[in-house]
Every structure is written in C-alpha cells, then in structure tokens.
Amino acid sequence: MQTQTTRRHPLERLLGVVAVVGLVACHGGDGRTNEPTGPIPGASTPHAAVALTAAVVVAGTLPVELRFGVPVAPVQGSPASLSLQLSGTNPQPALRLQIRGEDGLEIQEPSELTVERLDPGAPKGLELTVKGTTPGLHLVSVDVGLDLNGGGSRSFQFPVLVAPR
C-alpha cells in the first residue's frame, strides 16, 4: 500500500491546532456532555469509564463520528493507551481506519484497523497505543474509509498532550 505524504503550510497547521483545541475545549460544540460513558463496547481490554470527546472532522462526508478519550495522560517516552469510539448514523459495511501521529507522537499499535460492520446505535470501541517522543500538544489524524474501491471517507483529528518526564 502506497502512502501519499503532503506537506502543510505552517499557518494551516497552526489554524488546525487552534480549531481542534477550541472545539475540544467546548466539547465539540454538539451540546453533549463528557460524562463517563462506561466501558467502551468492543474494546480489547476493559478499563474504567473514560470520558469521550468528539474528534474534529477535517474532511469527508462518510456518515460516521469519532470520539476519543485519554484514560491516563501520556508521559514522554512511555506508552499510553487511547480509547476511540466509532459510530454511524447509517449501516456501514467494512470500514478501514488509518491512524497517524504527527512528529513527536508515535502510533505504537495498531496504525491500521478494520471494523467489519458498523450499525447505528452500536458504536465500536477501539484501543490505540501511542508513545510521545517529545512533550507538548500533538495531533492524531484518523482517516476512516469504506473498505471498497472508491468508497466514501472522512478524516478526523484530535489533540494529545504529552507531559515531560
């Protein structure tokens, strides 16, 4: 699989970070609260309730939403777990997720996922392991696409704050 890399203008990146931080600070502006949602359905390892926040939609029209949670704040040099929850308003066949961290945040595993089917009212819980190599605010990008030729897609971003050691 060939990956295309695009360079963004520094101002575009800065505006993206400001938008993500602003929307996360106000819970995505959707009127929902960030009360703990209980164990994440379908998560590979159960853990305590994690507050989930809507990720910012960057592009695309695929009718899916992504929420994220950080059970334990990441510390530079140590792996940390992130919780993701994918939901949709329409039934979706197999979905492909590609996950990338910007410089300073490594996606340990998995960086690519497949969700076999996504039904309305049945969100899929996923876990992701990251490692911060530099302290500070870093963006995680998640591209969700139909696992079909030429299917729709949607891209999300969310911030992760890595604390210094």
N, C-alpha and C positions, 0 to 999 in steps of 0.2 A: 504494500500500500504506500503510495507516494504522498507525502505531506507537503503542502504549499505553505511557505512562510512569507508573511508580508510584514514590512516594517511600517510602524505607525509614526506619524509626526508626534513629537513630544507634547505639543499642545493638545492633540487629540487624546493622548493617553491621560494627561492631566485632567481634562474635562471628563473623561470616563471615570477616573478615580473619584472626582468630586461628585459626580452623579451617583455612583454606587454608594459612597459614604452617606450622602444626603438621603437617598431612598432607604437605605438600611436604617439610618437613624430614625426615620419616621415609619418604620415597619413596612416599607414598600408602598405606603400611601393607599393601601387597599381597605383600611378600616378594620382589619382583623387584628387581634391582639397576639402577642407572642407567648401565650400561656403554654406551659409544657403540654405536649401532645401525647405523652405516654410512650411506651416502647415503639420504635419505628417498625411498622409492618414489613416483614420480609428481610429485615436486617440480618446479616450473617451472624452477629453476636449480640445478644440482648444487653442493654445497658439501661441506666436510669433515664428518666424522662429528660428530653432535650428540647429546649425552646427552638422552634424553627422559624426562619425569616425568609421571605420571598427573595429569590435572586433577581437581579435586574435583567430584563430582556434587552439584548443588544441588537438582534436582528431575527427575522424569520416570522413565519405565520403558522407553523405547526401548532395545533391547539393543545399544548402541554405547558405545565407550570413546574418550576423547580424551586424547592425550599431547601435551606441548608441550616445546619446547627454545628456548633463547636462545643462538644461536651467538656473538653479540657483545653485551656489556652495553650497553643503551641509554644515551645521554647526552642530557641536556636540550637540546632544540632541534634535534637531529639525527635523521633517520630511522634506524630499526633493523629488522632482519628477525627474525621469529619463525618457528619451524618447528612445524607441527601435524601430528599423525598420527591419523587416524580409523580405527577398526577395529570390527568387529562379530562377534557370535557366530552370527548368522543372516544369510542373504542379505537385503539391503535394496534396494528399488528406489531411485529418485532421492531424494536427501536434500538438504534446504535448510539452510544454515548462516547464521545472523545473528550478527555479531560486534560487540561494543560495548566501548569502554574507558570507565572512569569518568573524572570530571573530572581533568584533568592528564595524560591519555594519549589521544591521538587515533589512531584506526584510519585509516591513510592509504589502504590498498587491500589487498585487497578487503574490504568490510564485509559483503558477502553473497556466498555461494558456492553452487554446486550440484554435488553429487557424483552422477554419473549412475547408478552402481551400486556397492554395497559388498558384497563377498563375504567369507566367513570365511577367514582365513589370507592375505588380500590387502589389507593396510592401505593407505589412501590418504594420501599425503604432500601437504601444502599449505604454502604460504608466505604470510606476512602481514607487511605493513609498518606499523610504528607510529612515533609521534613523541611523546616525552614533553615536555609543556609546563612541568611543574613536577617537581622532583626528589622522590624518595620512592617508597614502595611503592604501586602501583596495581593494581587488579583488572581483568582482561579477562573478559568474560562471553561464552560461546558457546552459542547455542541451536541444537540440531540437531532437525530435524523431517522427517517423511515429506513428500514433495512431493505429497501427496494431500489431499483435503478431509477434515478431521477425523482425520488420521493421528496416530500417537504422536509423542512428543517427549522430549527430555532436555536439561537445561541444565547447563553446566559453568562453573567459574570457576578462574582461575589467576592468581598474582601476577607482576608485572613490576616490578623495581626499577630506577628511572631515576636515574642518577648526575647530580650537578650538573656544570655546565660547568667 
